[in-house]
Amino acid sequence: MTFELFLQMFPIALMFSAPIILTALGGLFSERSGIVNIALEGIMMVGAFTGATVTVLLENVTPAAAWYGLLAGLLSGVVFSILHAVASINLKADQVISGTALNILASGLTVYLCQIIFHQQRTRAFSNGIQKFSVPGLSKIPVLGRMLFDQVYPTFYIAIAMVLITWFVVYKTPLGLRMRSCGEHPQAAASMGINVAKMRYFGVLVSGALGGLGGAVMVLTADIQYTLVSIHGTGFIALASLVFGKWNPFGVLGAGLFFGFSTALSFYAKDINFLAGLPGEFFYILPYLLTIIALLFFAGKSVGPKASGQIYDSGKR
């Protein structure tokens, strides 16, 4: 790979990294509170559908339609994640089964709503999604300017900001300490007067917000409309990033960048001499193949919150 090719690939990798990082951070909030959120894929679908729909409906009304689309995607993720919260916390359902059911529901629901609103199994194409921009001054820095500040999507900066905010909230605030205690030992947390159900609701709803935002970011930067395959497993890659990143915001950032680069590599592989001879189908599966390989090497060394996935029983000690 030439250095020039690497520089060309970098902004594309950042574009694909942003929704992975945002959604994985959502999973971090949920699992740190004690709820496994397998539904991230479905939440991303709902966020992507809502973001694309709002953008299409508003693009002739306001030039900021795509940004309203991002906000709508975030809010739709919160609403959809309530189903997972109620099932997992109030009804004490198996969290993996609840998340899987929501993934299936999201695929059917979004196509059904597309049929009602647009009379087809996808949204209409929008003219303008989130636009690239260059940071004045910083884009002129040799090498780094071209990699990080020249013709990049602002959504990557949003993802970086969310990494810092997540780190601060989870590790530097009383709220974060209470949430983490509910994911490690909810009975002990309850004995100290912490409302475990409330903390877990907080984790799941924040997870929904970031997952919905991640879905909207993905469709408004990497696509021109929402279809059933717009997300194509990115929610599961985000879950892998969470494990790979050891449930830490900066670990998630590194893992998200890794998987973003693996996706970008599938677009540029034909220009790399030692990869050019491989069949095109190989590069379609490359991001998922690298996900599996990364999990094989690192998942066994990662230890998540002790009570994550466990149904909270207030009588248990």
Number of C-alpha atoms within 10 A of each C-alpha: 12 9 8 8 12 14 15 13 17 19 23 22 22 25 24 25 29 27 33 33 35 32 34 35 33 30 32 33 31 29 29 30 33 34 30 27 30 22 31 34 30 32 36 36 36 33 38 35 34 30 34 34 27 20 32 23 14 16 18 11 10 11 12 15 23 28 18 18 30 30 20 25 33 30 22 25 32 23 16 21 28 15 15 30 27 15 17 27 21 13 11 15 15 15 23 17 15 21 25 18 15 23 22 13 14 23 18 13 17 24 19 16 18 21 14 11 14 13 12 14 17 23 24 20 15 21 12 16 26 21 13 15 13 17 14 10 10 14 19 14 13 9 11 13 17 19 20 21 23 20 17 22 22 19 26 22 15 13 24 17 13 19 20 13 12 20 17 13 15 20 14 11 12 11 14 21 17 22 31 26 24 31 29 19 19 32 19 15 19 16 11 10 9 17 15 25 18 13 24 26 24 18 28 32 25 22 30 37 28 32 39 40 33 38 36 35 35 29 26 26 21 15 16 18 22 31 23 17 10 20 25 12 16 25 27 21 26 30 27 24 31 30 26 25 22 21 23 22 25 18 18 28 25 17 27 31 22 20 27 24 22 21 22 23 22 18 15 18 18 16 13 13 10 10 16 12 10 11 10 14 9 13 21 14 13 17 23 19 13 16 21 15 12 18 16 12 11 14 18 10 12 14 10 19 21 16 22 22 19 16 18 22 10 12 6 7 9
